[in-house]
Amino acid sequence: MSQKTTIGIAALAALGCAAGAFYWVHSKGEQHFPAVASAEPPGFRQPPPAASLAGVLAGKPLKPTNAKKSVSPADVSLPLKAGEILEYSASVSKVSSVANLKVQIADRGNFAGQSAWHLQAFAHTQNPLRMVFELDDQFDSYSDAGTLVSLQYEMHLSERGQKVESVQRMTATGKEPAPEGATEARVLPGTRDPLGMMQYLRYVDWAKTSEVRCPVYDGHKLYDVRTKMTSPSESVTVPLGKYSASKIEIRVFDNGVEMKDAAFTLYLANLPARTPVLLEATLPFATARVELVKAK
């Protein structure tokens, strides 16, 4: 198995349910991220117990990035719940369980004066792949509670003994300086990171929305991600069970040009929680499948 393939496989675990942007983070070995101190951002704290979910999620919708392609605002009835943990297994071509991924909603609190969700993902390679490519990565997203627009995105990477710490504070204006221990990332208004984008797709009312278009920052580069539902009900079988699921097509554009060497399909269970149960990916070197194995 080539080094490029193992890098891509490990990336797939992190990619899991994050709309595909993690692939480009890991597949380009020449990319370097700023080395900064890792710490829980100052000011992130639990909200008062009396705060209600509806009150936190209520807010003005974002203006669309394109007048002809509207971006649906988050709704007060969204099923985002602190403490949710979803575990996945990644298989590539005919090789099963090469990596595992855990995606969780860690907490809701106050981040830099804004109500925010703390979203996390953890990716680990498994044997026999782990013997040749050891990977233990953690991703943290602090996203606006009402829109899931990214406020801060962190990558804590440990790959074959090499560690990289990247903490990036989002700004659409350049007028909000990054705090000590973080670097400033200039993005477009309404930008989400991969974790925030995955969670956001669960809440779109696809019966009323033909396409969701959103800038997504993967920790290195800004992409235009476009998603649409291609089927309202598909039968999907994963280790956790059999589901009726909505089929969501994900397309990624770089500087206006669609990336033809990668395609992604996300399946959301047709249940109130809209749980992501399966991700299928076609990559330049292989096809991949990320399946839900445990949920709580």
Secondary structure as GFF3:
##gff-version 3
##sequence-region A 1 296
A	DSSP	alpha_helix	3	15	.	.	.	ID=ss1
A	DSSP	alpha_helix	22	27	.	.	.	ID=ss2
A	DSSP	alpha_helix	53	57	.	.	.	ID=ss3
A	DSSP	beta_strand	85	92	.	.	.	ID=ss4
A	DSSP	beta_strand	95	111	.	.	.	ID=ss5
A	DSSP	beta_strand	114	125	.	.	.	ID=ss6
A	DSSP	alpha_helix	129	132	.	.	.	ID=ss7
A	DSSP	beta_strand	136	144	.	.	.	ID=ss8
A	DSSP	beta_strand	150	159	.	.	.	ID=ss9
A	DSSP	beta_strand	162	171	.	.	.	ID=ss10
A	DSSP	beta_strand	183	186	.	.	.	ID=ss11
A	DSSP	alpha_helix	194	201	.	.	.	ID=ss12
A	DSSP	beta_strand	212	217	.	.	.	ID=ss13
A	DSSP	beta_strand	222	238	.	.	.	ID=ss14
A	DSSP	beta_strand	241	254	.	.	.	ID=ss15
A	DSSP	beta_strand	257	258	.	.	.	ID=ss16
A	DSSP	beta_strand	263	269	.	.	.	ID=ss17
A	DSSP	beta_strand	276	282	.	.	.	ID=ss18
A	DSSP	beta_strand	287	295	.	.	.	ID=ss19
###
